[in-house]
Amino acid sequence: MTVEVGTELPALSVRLKRGDLVRYAGASLDFNPIHWNEKTAKDVGLPDVIAHGMLTMAVASRIVEEWIGDPGAIVEYGCRFGRPVVVPNDDEGALVEVTAKVTKDFEDGTVKVNITAAFEGKSVLTGAFARVRVG
């Protein structure tokens, strides 16, 4: 696969609902009540229940996985958590919008992809990137 710096990956939109948080909590064993209990979340100063940071990170990585077609081609992935994704208790959930762009060719068969994940128009991950094997 030939990839040029500046290539934009197809955008990805993912809705997170409370049920997704419960499933992720079970898979990760992260049962912190801020991810499922409104009172606890509000008692600690959050606006409502929030998605797990690692779930948000995983959702954002899907843009690269779907583009490259092989999750094993992602050789490095990192970010910092910038702001929470608040997940309301309704049928709509929270819409996370993900974009990405190839920003560097390492000339070793890998490229750097910068990833942006946003909720309500604001970035939720800082410095998100993936190093991807393309050749």
DSSP file (Angstrom, degrees, kcal/mol; ACC not computed):
  #  RESIDUE AA STRUCTURE BP1 BP2  ACC     N-H-->O    O-->H-N    N-H-->O    O-->H-N    TCO  KAPPA ALPHA  PHI   PSI    X-CA   Y-CA   Z-CA
    1    1 A M              0   0    0      0, 0.0     2,-0.5     0, 0.0   133,-0.0   0.000 360.0 360.0 360.0 126.9    0.0    0.0    0.0
    2    2 A T        -     0   0    0    133,-0.0     2,-0.4     2,-0.0   133,-0.0  -0.853 360.0-178.6 -97.1 127.5    1.4    3.4   -1.0
    3    3 A V        -     0   0    0     -2,-0.5     2,-0.3     4,-0.0   131,-0.1  -0.988  11.4-152.0-130.0 133.9    0.5    6.2    1.4
    4    4 A E    >   -     0   0    0     -2,-0.4     3,-2.0     1,-0.0    98,-0.2  -0.797  29.5-101.3-105.5 147.7    1.4    9.8    1.1
    5    5 A V  T 3  S+     0   0    0     -2,-0.3    98,-0.2     1,-0.2     3,-0.1  -0.436 111.9  38.6 -59.2 136.2    1.8   12.4    3.8
    6    6 A G  T 3  S+     0   0    0     96,-3.0    -1,-0.2     1,-0.3     2,-0.2   0.231  78.7 143.4 101.3 -11.8   -1.4   14.5    3.8
    7    7 A T    <   -     0   0    0     -3,-2.0    95,-2.9    95,-0.1     2,-0.5  -0.438  41.1-146.4 -62.6 126.6   -3.7   11.6    3.2
    8    8 A E  B     -A  101   0A   0     93,-0.2    93,-0.2    -2,-0.2     3,-0.1  -0.840   9.8-135.0 -97.0 131.3   -6.9   12.0    5.1
    9    9 A L        -     0   0    0     91,-2.2    91,-0.5    -2,-0.5     3,-0.1  -0.505  36.7 -86.8 -79.8 151.8   -8.6    8.9    6.4
   10   10 A P        -     0   0    0      0, 0.0    -1,-0.1     0, 0.0    57,-0.1  -0.375  54.2-107.8 -58.5 132.7  -12.4    8.5    6.0
   11   11 A A        -     0   0    0     -2,-0.1     2,-0.4    -3,-0.1    88,-0.2  -0.173  32.0-151.4 -61.3 155.2  -14.1   10.1    9.0
   12   12 A L  E     -B   98   0A   0     86,-2.5    86,-3.6    -3,-0.1     2,-0.4  -0.997   9.4-166.9-133.6 133.7  -15.7    8.0   11.6
   13   13 A S  E     -B   97   0A   0     -2,-0.4     2,-0.4    84,-0.2    84,-0.2  -0.988  10.0-177.7-121.7 130.0  -18.7    8.7   13.9
   14   14 A V  E     -B   96   0A   0     82,-2.7    82,-3.3    -2,-0.4     2,-0.5  -0.992  16.5-147.3-130.9 130.4  -19.5    6.5   16.9
   15   15 A R  E     -B   95   0A   0     -2,-0.4     2,-0.5    80,-0.2    80,-0.2  -0.852  12.2-158.9 -95.6 126.4  -22.3    6.8   19.3
   16   16 A L  E     -B   94   0A   0     78,-3.0    78,-2.9    -2,-0.5     2,-0.3  -0.914  13.0-176.8-104.2 129.0  -21.6    5.7   22.9
   17   17 A K    >>  -     0   0    0     -2,-0.5     4,-1.4    76,-0.2     3,-0.9  -0.751  43.1 -98.9-118.6 168.1  -24.6    4.7   25.0
   18   18 A R  H 3> S+     0   0    0     70,-0.4     4,-1.9    72,-0.3     5,-0.2   0.857 122.0  59.1 -56.3 -37.2  -24.8    3.7   28.7
   19   19 A G  H 3> S+     0   0    0      1,-0.2     4,-2.4     2,-0.2    -1,-0.3   0.866 101.3  55.2 -60.8 -35.6  -25.0    0.0   27.6
   20   20 A D  H <> S+     0   0    0     -3,-0.9     4,-2.6     1,-0.2    -1,-0.2   0.885 106.1  51.9 -63.0 -38.1  -21.6    0.4   25.9
   21   21 A L  H  X S+     0   0    0     -4,-1.4     4,-2.5     2,-0.2    -2,-0.2   0.895 109.1  49.5 -65.7 -39.4  -20.1    1.7   29.2
   22   22 A V  H  X S+     0   0    0     -4,-1.9     4,-2.1     2,-0.2    -2,-0.2   0.929 112.3  47.5 -65.1 -45.1  -21.5   -1.3   31.1
   23   23 A R  H  X S+     0   0    0     -4,-2.4     4,-2.1     1,-0.2    -2,-0.2   0.914 113.3  48.2 -63.1 -41.9  -20.1   -3.7   28.5
   24   24 A Y  H  X S+     0   0    0     -4,-2.6     4,-2.8     1,-0.2     6,-0.3   0.906 108.3  54.6 -65.5 -40.3  -16.7   -2.0   28.6
   25   25 A A  H  X>S+     0   0    0     -4,-2.5     4,-1.8     1,-0.2     5,-0.8   0.918 109.8  47.6 -58.5 -42.9  -16.7   -2.0   32.4
   26   26 A G  H  <5S+     0   0    0     -4,-2.1    -1,-0.2     1,-0.2    -2,-0.2   0.895 114.5  45.5 -65.3 -40.2  -17.2   -5.7   32.4
   27   27 A A  H  <5S+     0   0    0     -4,-2.1    -2,-0.2     1,-0.2    -1,-0.2   0.865 124.0  33.4 -71.1 -36.0  -14.4   -6.3   29.8
   28   28 A S  H  <5S-     0   0    0     -4,-2.8    -2,-0.2    -5,-0.2    -1,-0.2   0.577  99.0-129.1 -96.7 -11.4  -11.9   -4.0   31.5
   29   29 A L  T  <5 +     0   0    0     -4,-1.8     2,-1.0    -5,-0.3    -3,-0.2   0.749  63.5 138.4  63.0  26.0  -13.0   -4.7   35.1
   30   30 A D      < +     0   0    0     -5,-0.8    -1,-0.2    -6,-0.3    -2,-0.1  -0.802  17.0 162.5-101.2  91.3  -13.2   -0.9   35.6
   31   31 A F        +     0   0    0     -2,-1.0    -1,-0.1    -3,-0.1     5,-0.1   0.025  10.8 154.2-100.6  26.7  -16.3   -0.5   37.6
   32   32 A N    >   -     0   0    0      1,-0.2     3,-2.2     2,-0.1     5,-0.1  -0.366  48.3-131.3 -54.5 126.3  -15.6    3.0   38.8
   33   33 A P  G >> S+     0   0    0      0, 0.0     4,-3.4     0, 0.0     3,-1.7   0.640  99.0  77.3 -63.9 -13.8  -19.1    4.4   39.5
   34   34 A I  G 34 S+     0   0    0      1,-0.3    16,-2.0     2,-0.2    -2,-0.1   0.694  92.8  56.8 -66.2 -13.8  -18.5    7.6   37.6
   35   35 A H  G <4 S+     0   0    0     -3,-2.2    -1,-0.3    14,-0.2    17,-0.1   0.420 127.6   9.8 -95.6   0.4  -19.0    5.5   34.5
   36   36 A W  T <4 S+     0   0    0     -3,-1.7     2,-0.6     1,-0.2    -2,-0.2   0.491 109.8  76.1-150.3 -14.8  -22.5    4.3   35.5
   37   37 A N     X  -     0   0    0     -4,-3.4     4,-2.4     1,-0.2    -1,-0.2  -0.911  52.3-163.3-115.4 113.3  -23.9    6.2   38.5
   38   38 A E  H  > S+     0   0    0     -2,-0.6     4,-2.6     1,-0.2     5,-0.2   0.892  90.5  52.5 -59.7 -43.1  -25.2    9.7   37.9
   39   39 A K  H  > S+     0   0    0      1,-0.2     4,-2.7     2,-0.2    -1,-0.2   0.938 111.4  45.9 -61.3 -47.0  -25.1   10.7   41.6
   40   40 A T  H  > S+     0   0    0      2,-0.2     4,-1.4     1,-0.2    -1,-0.2   0.927 112.4  51.0 -61.9 -44.7  -21.5    9.6   42.1
   41   41 A A  H  <>S+     0   0    0     -4,-2.4     5,-2.5    -8,-0.4     3,-0.3   0.928 114.6  43.1 -58.8 -45.4  -20.4   11.4   38.9
   42   42 A K  H ><5S+     0   0    0     -4,-2.6     3,-1.6     1,-0.2    -1,-0.2   0.860 107.4  60.4 -70.4 -35.1  -22.1   14.6   39.9
   43   43 A D  H 3<5S+     0   0    0     -4,-2.7    -1,-0.2     1,-0.3    -2,-0.2   0.800 106.0  48.2 -62.4 -28.2  -20.9   14.3   43.5
   44   44 A V  T 3<5S-     0   0    0     -4,-1.4    -1,-0.3    -3,-0.3    -2,-0.2   0.298 129.0 -95.5 -96.7  10.0  -17.3   14.4   42.2
   45   45 A G  T < 5S+     0   0    0     -3,-1.6    -3,-0.2     1,-0.3    -2,-0.1   0.542  80.3 132.8  95.1   7.4  -18.0   17.4   40.0
   46   46 A L      < -     0   0    0     -5,-2.5    -1,-0.3    -6,-0.2     3,-0.1  -0.588  61.7-126.7 -86.8 155.1  -18.7   15.8   36.7
   47   47 A P  S    S-     0   0    0      0, 0.0     2,-0.3     0, 0.0    -5,-0.1   0.779  79.6 -42.1 -71.2 -24.6  -21.8   16.9   34.7
   48   48 A D  S    S-     0   0    0     -7,-0.1   -11,-0.1   -14,-0.1   -10,-0.0  -0.932  95.7 -28.6-176.8-170.1  -23.0   13.3   34.4
   49   49 A V        -     0   0    0     38,-0.3    38,-2.4    -2,-0.3     2,-0.3  -0.362  63.2-153.6 -60.3 140.0  -21.8    9.8   33.8
   50   50 A I  B     -G   86   0B   0    -16,-2.0    36,-0.2    36,-0.2     2,-0.1  -0.881  15.5-108.3-121.0 153.3  -18.7    9.7   31.6
   51   51 A A        -     0   0    0     34,-2.7    34,-0.3    -2,-0.3     2,-0.1  -0.413  46.1 -94.7 -70.0 151.1  -17.2    7.2   29.2
   52   52 A H     >  -     0   0    0      1,-0.1     4,-2.2   -17,-0.1     3,-0.2  -0.445  29.4-130.0 -62.3 137.7  -14.0    5.4   30.2
   53   53 A G  H  > S+     0   0    0      1,-0.2     4,-2.4     2,-0.2     5,-0.1   0.904 109.4  52.1 -58.0 -41.6  -11.0    7.2   28.8
   54   54 A M  H  > S+     0   0    0      1,-0.2     4,-2.2     2,-0.2    -1,-0.2   0.812 106.9  53.4 -68.2 -28.7   -9.6    3.9   27.5
   55   55 A L  H  > S+     0   0    0     -3,-0.2     4,-2.7     2,-0.2    -1,-0.2   0.922 109.4  48.2 -68.1 -43.8  -13.0    3.2   25.7
   56   56 A T  H  X S+     0   0    0     -4,-2.2     4,-2.2     1,-0.2    -2,-0.2   0.913 111.7  50.3 -61.0 -42.0  -12.8    6.6   24.1
   57   57 A M  H  X S+     0   0    0     -4,-2.4     4,-1.7     2,-0.2    -1,-0.2   0.910 110.9  48.8 -61.9 -43.0   -9.2    5.8   23.1
   58   58 A A  H  X S+     0   0    0     -4,-2.2     4,-0.9     2,-0.2    -2,-0.2   0.908 109.5  52.0 -64.0 -42.7  -10.2    2.5   21.6
   59   59 A V  H >< S+     0   0    0     -4,-2.7     3,-0.8     1,-0.2     4,-0.4   0.915 108.8  51.2 -59.2 -43.3  -13.1    4.1   19.7
   60   60 A A  H >< S+     0   0    0     -4,-2.2     3,-1.2     1,-0.2     4,-0.4   0.852 102.7  59.5 -64.7 -34.6  -10.7    6.6   18.2
   61   61 A S  H >X S+     0   0    0     -4,-1.7     4,-2.1     1,-0.3     3,-0.9   0.745  86.8  77.7 -67.1 -21.0   -8.3    3.9   17.1
   62   62 A R  H <X S+     0   0    0     -4,-0.9     4,-2.9    -3,-0.8     5,-0.3   0.801  82.2  65.5 -59.1 -29.1  -11.0    2.3   14.9
   63   63 A I  H <> S+     0   0    0     -3,-1.2     4,-1.2    -4,-0.4    -1,-0.3   0.894 107.9  40.1 -61.6 -37.9  -10.5    5.0   12.3
   64   64 A V  H <> S+     0   0    0     -3,-0.9     4,-2.9    -4,-0.4     5,-0.4   0.911 114.1  52.7 -75.3 -44.1   -7.0    3.6   11.6
   65   65 A E  H  X S+     0   0    0     -4,-2.1     4,-2.3     1,-0.2     5,-0.2   0.917 111.7  46.0 -57.1 -45.6   -8.1   -0.1   11.9
   66   66 A E  H  < S+     0   0    0     -4,-2.9    -1,-0.2     2,-0.2    -2,-0.2   0.849 115.2  47.6 -69.0 -33.5  -10.9    0.4    9.4
   67   67 A W  H  < S+     0   0    0     -4,-1.2    -2,-0.2    -5,-0.3    -1,-0.2   0.933 119.8  35.5 -71.9 -47.5   -8.6    2.3    7.0
   68   68 A I  H  < S-     0   0    0     -4,-2.9    -2,-0.2    -5,-0.1    -3,-0.2   0.761  95.8-139.7 -82.8 -25.5   -5.6   -0.1    7.1
   69   69 A G  S  < S+     0   0    0     -4,-2.3    -3,-0.1    -5,-0.4    -4,-0.1   0.470  77.5  75.9  83.4   1.2   -7.8   -3.3    7.4
   70   70 A D    >   -     0   0    0     -6,-0.2     3,-2.3    -5,-0.2     4,-0.3  -0.850  59.5-161.4-147.8 106.3   -5.6   -5.0    9.9
   71   71 A P  G >  S+     0   0    0      0, 0.0     3,-1.3     0, 0.0    -1,-0.1   0.777  93.4  66.6 -60.0 -23.7   -5.5   -4.0   13.6
   72   72 A G  G 3  S+     0   0    0      1,-0.2    61,-0.0    -3,-0.1    -7,-0.0   0.633  85.9  70.9 -70.6 -12.9   -2.1   -5.8   13.8
   73   73 A A  G <  S+     0   0    0     -3,-2.3    60,-3.2    59,-0.1     2,-0.9   0.624  74.6  93.0 -78.0 -12.7   -0.6   -3.1   11.5
   74   74 A I  E <   +C  132   0A   0     -3,-1.3    58,-0.2    -4,-0.3     3,-0.1  -0.734  50.3 172.5 -81.5 109.1   -0.9   -0.6   14.3
   75   75 A V  E     +     0   0A   0     56,-2.2     2,-0.3    -2,-0.9    -1,-0.2   0.627  65.3  16.1 -96.5 -15.0    2.6   -0.8   15.9
   76   76 A E  E     +C  131   0A   0     55,-1.4    55,-2.5     2,-0.0     2,-0.3  -0.973  61.9 174.4-155.6 143.4    2.2    2.1   18.3
   77   77 A Y  E     +C  130   0A   0     -2,-0.3     2,-0.3    53,-0.2    53,-0.2  -0.970  11.8 155.6-152.1 134.1   -0.7    4.1   19.6
   78   78 A G  E     +C  129   0A   0     51,-2.1    51,-2.2    -2,-0.3     2,-0.3  -0.993   4.7 149.1-156.7 162.3   -0.8    6.8   22.2
   79   79 A C  E     -     0   0A   0     -2,-0.3     2,-0.4    49,-0.2    48,-0.2  -0.965  34.3-116.5-172.6 174.3   -2.7    9.9   23.5
   80   80 A R  E     -C  126   0A   0     46,-2.1    46,-3.1    -2,-0.3     2,-0.6  -0.942  35.6-110.8-121.3 150.8   -3.6   11.8   26.6
   81   81 A F  E     +C  125   0A   0     -2,-0.4    44,-0.2    44,-0.2   -28,-0.0  -0.730  36.8 176.0 -84.9 121.0   -7.1   12.2   27.8
   82   82 A G        -     0   0    0     42,-2.6    43,-0.2    -2,-0.6    -1,-0.2   0.892  60.7 -11.7 -93.3 -46.7   -8.1   15.9   27.3
   83   83 A R  S    S-     0   0    0     41,-1.2    -1,-0.4    39,-0.1     2,-0.1  -0.982  75.8 -96.7-153.5 155.8  -11.8   16.0   28.4
   84   84 A P        -     0   0    0      0, 0.0     2,-0.7     0, 0.0   -32,-0.1  -0.348  22.8-128.4 -78.6 156.5  -14.5   13.5   29.2
   85   85 A V        -     0   0    0    -34,-0.3   -34,-2.7    -2,-0.1     2,-0.5  -0.921  26.2-146.4 -99.3 110.6  -17.2   12.2   27.0
   86   86 A V  B     -G   50   0B   0     -2,-0.7   -36,-0.2   -36,-0.2   -37,-0.1  -0.677   9.7-158.0 -82.2 126.4  -20.4   12.7   28.9
   87   87 A V        -     0   0    0    -38,-2.4   -38,-0.3    -2,-0.5   -70,-0.1  -0.898   8.5-148.1-111.9 106.6  -22.9    9.9   28.1
   88   88 A P        -     0   0    0      0, 0.0     2,-1.5     0, 0.0   -70,-0.4  -0.269  23.4-112.1 -71.1 159.9  -26.5   10.8   28.8
   89   89 A N  S    S+     0   0    0    -72,-0.1     2,-0.2   -71,-0.1   -72,-0.1  -0.565  83.0  93.1 -91.3  70.7  -29.1    8.3   29.9
   90   90 A D  S    S-     0   0    0     -2,-1.5   -72,-0.3     0, 0.0     0, 0.0  -0.817  90.7 -91.3-146.6-175.2  -31.1    8.4   26.7
   91   91 A D  S    S+     0   0    0     -2,-0.2    -2,-0.0     1,-0.2   -74,-0.0   0.640 116.6  56.9 -80.7 -14.1  -31.5    6.6   23.3
   92   92 A E  S    S-     0   0    0      1,-0.1    -1,-0.2     3,-0.0     2,-0.1   0.871  79.8-177.5 -85.7 -39.8  -29.1    9.0   21.6
   93   93 A G        -     0   0    0    -78,-0.1     2,-0.4    -5,-0.1   -76,-0.2  -0.368  44.2 -44.0  72.3-156.1  -26.0    8.6   23.7
   94   94 A A  E     -B   16   0A   0    -78,-2.9   -78,-3.0    -6,-0.1     2,-0.6  -0.946  50.8-138.4-115.6 130.6  -22.9   10.6   23.0
   95   95 A L  E     -B   15   0A   0     -2,-0.4    25,-0.6   -80,-0.2     2,-0.6  -0.802  15.4-167.0 -93.2 118.1  -21.6   11.1   19.5
   96   96 A V  E     -BD  14 119A   0    -82,-3.3   -82,-2.7    -2,-0.6     2,-0.5  -0.925   6.5-159.3-104.0 123.2  -17.8   10.9   19.1
   97   97 A E  E     -BD  13 118A   0     21,-2.8    21,-2.7    -2,-0.6     2,-0.4  -0.903   8.2-166.3-108.9 126.9  -16.5   12.2   15.8
   98   98 A V  E     +BD  12 117A   0    -86,-3.6   -86,-2.5    -2,-0.5     2,-0.3  -0.929  11.6 172.1-120.6 132.9  -13.1   11.0   14.7
   99   99 A T  E     - D   0 116A   0     17,-2.5    17,-3.1    -2,-0.4     2,-0.3  -0.911   7.6-175.3-129.4 160.7  -10.8   12.3   11.9
  100  100 A A  E     - D   0 115A   0    -91,-0.5   -91,-2.2    -2,-0.3     2,-0.3  -0.995   8.5-168.1-157.5 154.6   -7.2   11.4   11.0
  101  101 A K  E     -AD   8 114A   0     13,-2.2    13,-2.6    -2,-0.3     2,-0.5  -0.997  30.2-115.3-148.0 138.9   -4.5   12.4    8.7
  102  102 A V  E     + D   0 113A   0    -95,-2.9   -96,-3.0    -2,-0.3    11,-0.3  -0.634  38.1 169.3 -73.0 124.0   -1.1   10.9    7.7
  103  103 A T  E     +     0   0A   0      9,-2.7     2,-0.3    -2,-0.5    10,-0.2   0.547  55.2  25.7-117.3 -11.8    1.5   13.3    8.9
  104  104 A K  E     - D   0 112A   0      8,-1.2     8,-2.7  -100,-0.1     2,-0.6  -0.978  52.6-150.3-156.4 140.7    4.9   11.6    8.5
  105  105 A D  E     - D   0 111A   0     -2,-0.3     6,-0.2     6,-0.2  -100,-0.0  -0.961   8.3-165.0-107.4 116.3    6.5    8.8    6.5
  106  106 A F        -     0   0    0      4,-2.0     5,-0.1    -2,-0.6    -1,-0.1   0.530  31.5-131.7 -79.1  -4.7    9.2    7.1    8.6
  107  107 A E  S    S+     0   0    0      3,-0.5     4,-0.1     1,-0.1    -1,-0.1   0.764  87.9  93.8  58.6  28.2   10.6    5.5    5.4
  108  108 A D  S    S-     0   0    0      2,-0.5    -1,-0.1     0, 0.0     3,-0.1   0.075 117.2 -81.5-128.4  19.9   10.7    2.2    7.1
  109  109 A G  S    S+     0   0    0      1,-0.3    25,-3.1    25,-0.1    26,-1.6   0.517 105.4  97.7  89.6   6.4    7.3    0.9    5.9
  110  110 A T  E     - E   0 133A   0     23,-0.3    -4,-2.0    24,-0.2    -3,-0.5  -0.916  50.9-164.8-126.2 155.9    5.5    2.8    8.6
  111  111 A V  E     -DE 105 132A   0     21,-2.1    21,-2.8    -2,-0.3     2,-0.5  -0.932  21.6-120.7-131.9 157.5    3.6    6.2    8.8
  112  112 A K  E     -DE 104 131A   0     -8,-2.7    -9,-2.7    -2,-0.3    -8,-1.2  -0.864  23.7-165.3 -98.5 132.7    2.4    8.4   11.5
  113  113 A V  E     -DE 102 130A   0     17,-2.9    17,-2.1    -2,-0.5     2,-0.4  -0.977   9.5-148.3-118.0 119.4   -1.3    9.1   11.6
  114  114 A N  E     -DE 101 129A   0    -13,-2.6   -13,-2.2    -2,-0.5     2,-0.4  -0.735  18.1-157.2 -86.0 136.3   -2.5   12.0   13.8
  115  115 A I  E     -D  100   0A   0     13,-2.5     2,-0.5    -2,-0.4    13,-0.4  -0.926  11.2-164.8-120.7 136.6   -6.0   11.4   15.2
  116  116 A T  E     -D   99   0A   0    -17,-3.1   -17,-2.5    -2,-0.4     2,-0.5  -0.987   5.1-174.1-120.1 127.6   -8.6   13.8   16.4
  117  117 A A  E     -D   98   0A   0     -2,-0.5     7,-2.9     8,-0.3     8,-0.8  -0.987  11.2-175.5-120.2 128.0  -11.6   12.7   18.5
  118  118 A A  E     -DF  97 123A   0    -21,-2.7   -21,-2.8    -2,-0.5     2,-0.4  -0.939  17.7-169.0-129.0 147.1  -14.2   15.2   19.3
  119  119 A F  E >  S-DF  96 122A   0      3,-2.6     3,-1.8    -2,-0.4   -23,-0.1  -0.998  84.7  -5.6-131.9 128.1  -17.4   15.3   21.4
  120  120 A E  T 3  S-     0   0    0    -25,-0.6    -1,-0.1    -2,-0.4     3,-0.1   0.857 132.0 -57.5  52.8  38.1  -19.8   18.3   21.1
  121  121 A G  T 3  S+     0   0    0      1,-0.2     2,-0.4   -24,-0.0    -1,-0.3   0.487 116.8 108.4  78.2   3.2  -17.2   19.9   18.8
  122  122 A K  E <  S-F  119   0A   0     -3,-1.8    -3,-2.6   -39,-0.0    -1,-0.2  -0.927  74.9-108.0-118.7 139.9  -14.4   19.8   21.4
  123  123 A S  E     -F  118   0A   0     -2,-0.4    -5,-0.3    -5,-0.2     3,-0.1  -0.348  28.0-177.2 -63.2 137.7  -11.3   17.6   21.3
  124  124 A V        +     0   0    0     -7,-2.9   -42,-2.6     1,-0.1   -41,-1.2   0.563  68.2  52.6-111.9 -15.5  -11.4   14.8   23.9
  125  125 A L  E    S-C   81   0A   0     -8,-0.8     2,-0.5   -44,-0.2    -8,-0.3  -0.958  71.1-149.2-121.0 142.0   -7.9   13.3   23.2
  126  126 A T  E    S-C   80   0A   0    -46,-3.1   -46,-2.1    -2,-0.4   -10,-0.0  -0.926  76.1  -4.1-112.5 132.5   -4.7   15.2   23.1
  127  127 A G  E    S+     0   0A   0     -2,-0.5     2,-0.2     1,-0.2    -1,-0.2   0.784  81.5 176.9  63.8  28.3   -1.8   14.3   20.9
  128  128 A A  E     +     0   0A   0    -13,-0.4   -13,-2.5    -3,-0.2     2,-0.3  -0.466   9.7 153.2 -70.0 132.1   -3.5   11.1   19.7
  129  129 A F  E     -CE  78 114A   0    -51,-2.2   -51,-2.1   -15,-0.3     2,-0.4  -0.983  29.8-154.0-152.7 160.2   -1.4    9.3   17.1
  130  130 A A  E     -CE  77 113A   0    -17,-2.1   -17,-2.9    -2,-0.3     2,-0.6  -0.998  12.1-145.1-135.5 141.3   -0.8    5.9   15.6
  131  131 A R  E     -CE  76 112A   0    -55,-2.5   -56,-2.2    -2,-0.4   -55,-1.4  -0.941  30.4-167.0-101.9 126.0    2.3    4.5   13.9
  132  132 A V  E     -CE  74 111A   0    -21,-2.8   -21,-2.1    -2,-0.6     2,-0.6  -0.939  23.2-130.6-126.2 132.8    1.0    2.2   11.2
  133  133 A R  E     + E   0 110A   0    -60,-3.2   -23,-0.3    -2,-0.4   -24,-0.1  -0.707  34.7 162.0 -79.0 121.1    2.8   -0.5    9.1
  134  134 A V              0   0    0    -25,-3.1   -24,-0.2    -2,-0.6    -1,-0.2   0.480 360.0 360.0-118.2  -8.7    1.8    0.2    5.5
  135  135 A G              0   0    0    -26,-1.6   -25,-0.1   -27,-0.1   -26,-0.1   0.391 360.0 360.0-137.8 360.0    4.5   -1.7    3.6
